[in-house]
Amino acid sequence: MKLGIISFAHMHAYSYARALQDLDGVELCGISDENEARGREAAAKFGVTYFADYNALLSEDIDAVIVTSENVNHHKHVLAAAKAGKHVLCEKPLGTTLEEMKEMVNVCRENGVKLQTAFPVRFNTSIQQGKKIIEEGKLGRIIAMKGTNRGTNPGGWFVIKSLSGGGAVMDHTVHVVDIMRWFMNAEVTEVYAEAGQFFSDQIDDCGLLTMEFDNGVFATLDCSWSRNKAYPTWGDVTLEVIGTEGTIFIDAFGQKLNVYSDSSGANWHYWGDDMDAGLVKDFIECIKEDREPSITGEDGLKAVEVALAAYKAAEQKSPVKLTILK
Amino acid sequence: MQHVLVIGAGTMGTVHASSYAKMENVELAGIVDIRKQIGGPLAAKLNTNYFTSFEEAVTQLPRIDVIDVCLPTYLHKKYVLKAADLGKHVICEKPLARTKEDAKEMISYCKEKGVKLFVGHVLRFFPEYVKAKEIIDKNEIGKPAMARTTRGGIFPTAWNDWYADYKNSGGLVLDMIIHDIDFLRWCFGDVKRVYAKSVLGRSFNRIDYALLTLRFENGMIAHVEGTWAHEGFSTYLEIAGDNGIIEFDSKKEKSIYAQIRQKENGGGVAVPSSPLKENPYYQELAHFMECIENDCEPIVSAEDAFKAVEISLAALESIETGKVVEIKPSLTHA
């Protein structure tokens, strides 16, 4: 199977590329990037051809592409790939407006290509273990959830709204909302949020969401870029689940070594399973087996819908009901 | 030398009475509890007088300077007012009252009667929380942006199961995470609006769980978690500023870890703990005694306690209505 990568704007492109090259029977054939220097460097690093124009990459004999461009460019890249008949694994957030995401989902369906949203956290082994515990009914009925997906302000295009569509709330709402939806097979019906700018003056960098689900569960999610330079790691993904018969707490990156270095300070080094590799492997398998992607375009859309509602709620200072359900 | 009468021999009454008994310049005058089998042995153990009623105690004791009310929340007002009527200084367990109106009345009544009213917001005496505030005040983490707190454990069992009666206790939002609410107000000032969710109205038996979002006047955001859905008590505090982060997790920060080998039944039970020479309750009550002796202002005022009740009740209102509740300044210093 042959793949290409459109844009290395998002740093996850590097781990996806490595994951592709580690898979048997899979070939990374080309990289396109509007930023020529970045594209050429990545192409050289992975030993593949550089394409200045993504349409040229799409006209090659490849089966699928991974889209890791700036958030606002997902739309045009996914549409072009679909029309060229290439399956797509698209970085999260799937898009920045509901209309664009609906079009992405529809165009991929019309052209008979698979659209998978890149939610690698579903492939974190501890998260998968958590889902198993819930499905076995060990927690009884779920009452509430409390999640965090904190990070460090990534800077660059992430803090330019015309490229990212939003700051921390856009960037860090979707992973854990997707996990909550996936754990419960339930949809968010209402969102409230407080958001703020504390760490820079460019874009929202703190957010705290409260959600109601259609199964009567309530949840909060802290999506802030609140980890500072001296903090021992970049951020976290944690999820606490409260059930009638018990609770679980998942710290998705809790498998770590604490390292204290005179040259690089205090750092946590993660040694758990590589979830990005799991995501890429799953995408390849879904193409090979010609099955529905395990994480669909609709999943990507629904998670972004929550982030967009959070912005609206924060602005109007009252909860926002979600209307497009199931 | 202050002579203190403790009303209520439950969990908190026991802690308070035991603290007074250890203080050199304080006389534990007596303990009141309607339950003979509980109040009697505690009084005997602490070498003090036992009474089955408030009236019996105040008529029989030759001297009382301070009355410490460690009763269920809905009984606070009745006994604080009774104590004030007798001209005694009052220490009242938190939350000050079940309603804002009661809290306000208790404060003004004590002022009228010229007695001091102290409220047991003991978190302001826990060294880890005191230290966190010092670090914030010294600007070591820069301008605070996000705070997260957790408090809780198993559903509390007490006399008459009063915690399970929401009308009387206000559930964990009013009873327990009011500690964190007061601490956050102490660090960051007044709260502007509150949004909250809890299991209230979702009918789960003997489980309470609440998640609050507080927005402060200074702009910062706080997430306050309260749980009576976990095993074992724990607390968590995290404050992220624009120049640093403070983290504290009571589950992890243990200084002694005992594991006593069992002769039978295989393995022993591990008991981690974090001991202090003087517990924070002792520090709190000693501070209140000092404020009485020296006629000075306490670290936590009755007005602070009112504000904490106000925020907790706003959270309960948000839980009940599903709406954001704005906090308007409502207590003017009379």
Interface residues (C-beta under 8 A of the other chain):
Chain A: I143 A144 K146 E190 Y192 E194 G196 F198 F199 C206 L208 T210 E212 G216 F218 A219 T220 D222 S224 S226 R227 N228 A230 Y231 I242 T244 T247 K317 S318 P319
Chain B: K143 A145 M146 R148 R193 Y195 A196 K197 S198 V199 R202 F204 I207 Y209 L211 T213 R215 G219 M220 I221 H223 E225 T227 A229 H230 A240 G241 D242 N243 G244 I245 G322 K323 V324
